[in-house]
Amino acid sequence: MAKITRRGAFGSVLTGIAATGALPAAAASAPAPAAPRTWARGVEGQRKADLGDGTFLNPILAGDHPDPSILKDGRDYYMTFSSFDAYPGLQVWTSRDLVNWRPVTAALETNVGSIWAPELVRHGGRYFIYFAAKHPGHDSCWVISADAIAGPWSEPVDLGLGQYIDPGHAVDADGGRWLFLSGGDRVRLAADGLSVVGKPEHVYDPWHYPPEWDVEGFSPEGPKVLRRGDWFYLITAVGGTAGPPTGHMVIAARSKSLAGPWENHPGNPLVRTVSAAERWWSRGHATLVEGPGGDWWAVYHGYENGFYTLGRQTLLAPVRWRDDGWFEIGGGDLSHPIRKPARGAAGLHGAALSDDFSGDRAGLQWAFFDPAADEAQRISRTGSVMTLQGRGEAPSTSSPLVFVTGDHAYEIQCDIEVDPGVRAGLILFYDRQLYCGLGFDERHFVTHQYGIERGRPANPNGARMLMRLRNDRHIVSFHLSGDGGRTWTRFDRGMEVSGYHHNVRGGFRMLKPGLYAAGAGQARFRDFRYRAL
């Protein structure tokens, strides 16, 4: 197992196993034992997929882990995901059974914009992550590279592909390197993979769904190329990433050459949510990978019914190769337990989210939202105290520290102390225009709701208090203690946050818990605690 470390400071009825949920041949010899349709619980009670009886229940990574890109590297598997405006970003996770995952590092520290749809590959003994970044005035595709998966990773290199998103790496029969891009285009890479050669060219017209289907838009994106035998397989997402729950889907095509012609899969779409009654909505953006026992699997993402606020979560489904050379993606709607991949070595899953601040967990847990170049300098640590220099006037201008959780209900708690003129507190943060929470200065509370500051009731506790935020399936409440936790008082303002998500605000993010400090001066944070309910 890799060392854990970090760097630096739904339309038509599906056919075949996609409809029946049958397992691949390697896993279908024995029926899966009966299992509960609720999740197992891991560290701090967090949701986990492995049910402990040879089956798992999706998601394999709960919470905001969209656009998964997976790499098989010997016995180890690695995945990374879109990280949007969170920095350090492009967090890399590792597994040996495709079900239990642990974080390794965050590969990107320099803010180049909102990070979309990465591609993690190994070529010539070196690791590469290709990704798109949306930045005001400069959209582009970028690449970073490293000799070891744990880093250090290079500074990002601009590939100058501003009109494209979702670069997918491919190697042709002669060893030439290419990036496949949104819309069915491709461009040649230099041998070192750090620049492009020539101009993009159009090589593929993606399969189009029937016009009466409820989708967000055509949006061919997320191309992933797999070579197996004599065929190259091109797996693509169409239908839009969000919007109607039946929109996003997985399609495939194959060719004997990366230049085409590409033959569309006769069973397209291979994955699609067909009813809003399903557990997983907007399922798409798939990558295929060979499991540890030689069986095949697909990883893709989806929104959880009723929990758009958690963003798109990573799902795992079985794949079966047919005699005619085509593949099918099974698992049905993924609401039931599935037999785990064969011969995988289960490890620990997830990581504790409580933090005593005695170490630096930037990237492995905490990330700044859209940080300035000097953002990391706001943090200092002494013993078990994290001091955060105030910035801006509110969460909208303070670049808060946030993290990903995958639980439907949880509490966060922290001991917070403020200097005169500083406001600090606990928040649930989507972006600068949509957040909620509670902060305080030495005289007043500051209530945050709908992305604005709505009130300043008197604060009887002074400059230091214990704060607790509970998010119980979108019902938010606050409890406060001014005597070190001996007595608690419920704050007289509750909130409901089920609408704090992409289909309201855009941006594809999740509603993340976190901390903020605003104003001129410092706030000190001690003993941050997380507990799943």
N, C-alpha and C positions, 0 to 999 in steps of 0.2 A: 504493500500500500504506500502511496506517495506520502512524503512528509508533509504535515500540516504546517504551513508557514505563510508569510506574506512578504511583500516587497516594501521597503521604504517606510519614511515618516508615516338546418337540418332539411322538400321536394319529393324525390322518388324513393321507393324502397330500395335499399342497398342489396346487392347480389352477393352470392357466395358466402364466405365466412364473414364478410363485412355486415351481412344481415343477421346471420345465425349466431355470431359470437363464438364459432368453433375455434379451437386452439390449433397451433401448427402441429405438423405430424410428430415432431420430436417431443411434444408435451401432451399429446392427446391419448396416449396409451392407457392412462388411468384417469378416471374422472376426478375433478377437484373435490376435496371434502367440503361438506357444508360449512359455511363461514358466515359470520355476522355481516350485515351490510353497513356497519359503522366502522370507523377507523381504529387502528391501534393507537396507543399513546406512547410517545417517547419522552425525551428529556423535558422537564417542566410541564408535562402533560400535553406537549405539542402533537398535532396530528402526524401520523406516519402511515405509509402504505402497507408495510410488511405485517401481515396478520399472525405470523408465527406458526402457521400450520401448513406451510408450503404454498400459500396463496398471497396475493396482494390486492389492495383496493385502491384505485386511482384517487387522487393524483400521487405520482411518485415524488414530486416536489410541490408542496402546497404553497399558495401565495404567488407573488408576482415573479414568475420564471417563464417569460414568453419567448417565442421564436427559438426553441432549443436547438443547439447544434452539438452533435455528439461525435466523439472520436474514440475508436477502439485502438488502444496502444499496448500491444501485448496482452497481459492479463488485466490491465487497468482500462477503465473507461473514464472519459472526461466530458463534461458538458459546460457550455456557457450560454448566456441568454442576453436578450436586450436589457440594458440597464438604464436607458433613457437619461435623465438628468442627475442620477446618483453617482457621486464620485467620492472615493475610488470606485470604478465601475468594471464591467466585464468580469464578474466573479466567476471563477472556475471551480467546479465540484468534481469529486471523484467517487467511483464505485467499482466493485468487482462482481456485482450480481444484477445491476441495472435497476434495482429497487431501493436499496439503502445507499444514501449519498452523504458525503461530508464535504464542506468547503475547503479549498486548498489555498487560494490567493485571489486577490483582485488585480487584474492585469493592466488596467488603464488608470492613470492618475491625472494626466493633463486633460483639461476640459476642452473638447473640440465640438461640443454640442450634445444634442439628445441622441443617444446611441440606439440604433435599430439593427435587428436581424444579423447577428454575427455569424461567421463561419470559422470553426476551429478545425485546423488540419495539422498534420505533420508531413513534412516533405524534405527529403535529403537530410534527415536527422535533426531538423529544426522545426519548431512549432510556430504557427502563424494564426492570427485572428484577423480576418477581413470583416469590415463592418461599415455601415452607413451612419453618418452623423448629420442631423438636421440642426443647422445653426443659422440665425438671422443673417442673411447676406452671404452665406457660404455653406450651402449643402454640398456634401461630397462623400466619397467612399475612401476609407483609410485602411491601413494595415499596421499591425504591431507584430513583433517576432521575439523569440526567446530560444535559448539552447536547452532550457529545462522548463517543464510545465509550471513549476513554482516560481520561475523568474530568476533573475530580473528580466522584465519585459522592456523592449525598446520604446522610445518615444514614437508616437504615431506618425506615419508617413502618408501624406495626402496623395491619392491616386488620380485626382483630377476628374472624377466621374460625377459631376454635380447633378446631372439629370437622372441619375439612377439610384436605386436602393437595393438592399439585400444581395450583396455579392456572394456567389457560390463557387467554390474552387473545383476545378476539374483538370485531369491530366489525360492527354490524348494518347493514341497508340504509339506515337513516336516520342513520348516523353515531354511534349510541349505543355506548358501550363496556361490555363485559361480561367477567366472569371465569367460565369454566367450571371446575368443581371435581370432586373425586373423587365417585364414586357416581352421576353423571349429573345433578348440580345446577348451577345457575348463579346469579350475583348481578350486579346492575347496578353499574357503576363511575360515580363522578362524572366530569365532563368532563375534569378534570385528571388522572384516573387514580390519585389518591392517597387515595381513600376509597371506601367502598361506600355504595350508596343502597338502603335497604330490606333485606328478608330474602332469603336464598337460596330458590330454587324448583326443584322437580324437573321436568326436561324430557325426560329420556332414560332408557330402560331398556336397558342394554347387552345385546348378544348374549351368550348363555350357551353354553359348550362342552358336549359330551356328558358325562354324569355319570361314565362309566367312565374318563375321561382322568386321568392322573397329574398333578395340579397342586398348588400350595401353598394356594390359596384363590381365591375369585372375584375380589375386590379390583379393581373397576373404578377406574382411576386414570390419571394422565398425559394428560388430555384436551388435544388440539391441534386448533384450528379453522382451516380453510383455505377461502377463498372463491375459486371458479373458475367463471366464467360465471354462470349463474343459481343455482348450487348452493353451499350451505355443506357442507363435509365435516368430520366429527368423527372423529378418529382417537384410539383409546383403547387402553390396555393392560389386559388381564385375565389371570387365572391365577396371580397372585402373582409377585413379583420374583425369588425364589430358590427354595429347596426343590428339588423334582424338576427335572431339566434340561429336561423337556418341558412345564413349567408356563406360563411367561411367554409372551405372544403379542400380536399386533397385530390389532385389529379396526377396522372403519370403518362409518360410517353417513352418510346425507346427508339434507338438507332444504332447502326453499326459504326457510325462516325459522329463525332461531336459536331460536325458541320451539318448533320442531317442527311437525308430527310428524316424527320421524326414522325413516328407512327403513334397515334394516341391510343391509350389503353381502352379496350372495348368495354370495360366495366366502369369507366369514369362516371361519377366521382367515386373514389375508393373510400373516402370518409366524408360524412356530412351529417350534421344534426338535422333530423327530419321532423321534429316536433318540439315545441316549446315546453312540453311536459318532461322532456329528458333532463337528466342531471347536468350534462355538459353541453354548453352552447358554443357556437362559433368555433367548431373544432377544425383545425387545419395547421398548415405549415409543418410538414412532416419531414423527418430524416430517417432512413433505414440503417440498421446496424445489425451485425451478426452477434448473437449472444455467446456467452462463455461455453455453452454446450453445443454450438453449431446451429442452434435454432435462430430464427430471424425475428426482429422486432422493429417497431416504428415508435419514435417519440414525436409527439406533437403537442399543441397547446389547446386550451379551451377555457371559456368562462364558466364558472360554477353557477348553476341556476339559483337565483336569489342572492348571489354574492359577487356581483360585478366589482364591488369595492376591493376585492382581493386580487384584481387583475387577472391575467391569463396564467393558468397553472399548467405544469408539465404532466403529460399523460403518456402511458406506455401501453401499447397494443401488440398482439401477436401478428406475425406475418407468415403466410404460406406461399411457397413457390410452386407454380403449376407446371405440368409437363410441357406446356407450350411456351414456357419461358417467361410468362407473366407472373406477377405476384398479386396477392390479395391481402388486405389489412383487416384483421378480425377484431374481436372483442365487443362487437355490438355497440351499444351506447355507453359502455364502460361503467355502468352503475352497479355491476356485480363483481365479486372477487374473481380473479384470474390466476391460473397456475403460474408460479414464478418461473423465470427462465431456468433452463436446465443447467446443473453443475456450477451455479454461481456461488461465490463465497460471500455470505452475508457479513456485513460489518455494522458499525454504529451508524445511526442516521441522524442528520441534523446537527445542531449545536445549541448550547445554552444561550439564551438571550438576556439573562440577568448579567449585570456587569458591576463589579466593585471598583472599576476604573484604575486598578493597579497595573494594567497593561494596555497596550495599544491595539484596539480591535477595529481600526479603520479598514474598511473594505470587507472584512470578514463579518462584521455586523453593521457598524455605523457608517453612514455616508452623508456628506453634505448634499443639499439640493442645489444644483447649478452653481457651484462655488466659484468665487473669484480666485485669481491666481495665488493670492496670499491667504486663502481661507484656513489652511491647516495651521497657520501661525496663530490663530485665535485660541488654540487648545494648548493647555499645559497640564501636567499631572504631577502631583506631589503626594506620595503615599497612596491613599485610596480616595483622593479628591481630584476630580476633573474640573479645571477652571476654564470657562469659556468666555472670551471677550465679547461683549455685546456688539451688535451690528444692526444698523437700521432702526426702525421704530416699532416693528411688529413682525410676526412670522413671515409676512409677505416680502419683507426687505432684509431679513436677518440670516438667510440661508441656513435653515434649521438642520439639525442632525436627526436622521430618520433611519429606519430599518424595515426589513420585510418580515411579516408573519403570515402564516397560512391558517390560523385558527379562526373559527367563527365567533368565538367569544374569548376574551382575555382581559387581564388587568395589567397595567404598568404602574409602578410606584417609584418615587425618588425623593430623597432628601435634598432640598434646593435652598440655597442662600444667595441673596442678592446684595450688591453694593447700592448705595444711594444713586438714584437715577437710572437703575437697571430694571427691566422687566424680564421675567423668565417663567417657564412653565412647561406643561405637558400638552402635546398636540396630536391630532390626527391630520396628516398633511397630504393633500393630493397635488396641488401646485399653488402658485402664489395668489391665484384668484379663488381657490376653493380649499378651505381648511376649517378646523374647529379646535377648540381646546380651552384651557384656562391658564392664565398667567397671573403674576402679581408683582408689585413693587412693595416698598416698606409700608405704604399707607393704603393701597387699593388693590383689589383684584382687577384683572382685565379679562373679559369674556370674549372669546373668538367664535364666530359662527358665520357660515356661508362665505368665509373669506374676508369678513370685516370684523372690526372691534365694536361690540354692541353695548358694553356697559362697564362701569368702574365702581362697583360697590365697595364699601369699606372693608379693609383687611385688619382683623383684630389680632393676627398672629405675628405681625412684624416682618422682619427681613429674612426669617428662616422658618421653613415648615416642611412637613412631609405631605406630598401630594400623591393622590391615587386617581387614575383614570380607568374606568371600566367601560369596555365596548362589548356589550352583550347582544350579539346579533343585530347590530346597528343602533341599539339603544345605549346612549352614552351618559354616564353619570360621573360625578367627582366627589371624592372624600378627602378631608383635610385634617391634619393634626398639628397643633402647635406645641405639644408637649412630648415629642419624640415617639409618638405612636401609642401612648397610654390611653388616650381618648381620641375619637374620630367624630367629625361633623360632616354630614352630607351637604354639599354646596347646593344652594337653591337655584339651580339652573340645569335642566336636562336637555339633551339634544337627540335627534334622529338623523342618521347619516347614510341611509340606504341609497340616496341619490348622488352621493359624492363619487362619481365614476365617469368613465370615458364617454358613454352615450349621452351624458349631460354636458360635460366640459371638454371632451376631446383629449388627446395626448397619450392615450393607451396606458396610463400609469395605474397605480393602486393607491388606496388610502393608507398611508404608512404612519404608524405611531412614532413619536420622537420627542425631542427636546429643543427648546430655543432659548436664546438670550438676545435681548435687544436693548438699545440705549447706550449711554456713555459710561462704561465701567465694566465690572465683571460679575458673573454668576458662578457659584460653585455647586457641583453636583456630586452627591455621595450615594452609594448603595442603590443602584438602579435594579429593580426587580421586575421580572416578567413571570406571569402565571397564566396558563391556559385554563379556561373554566370548563 
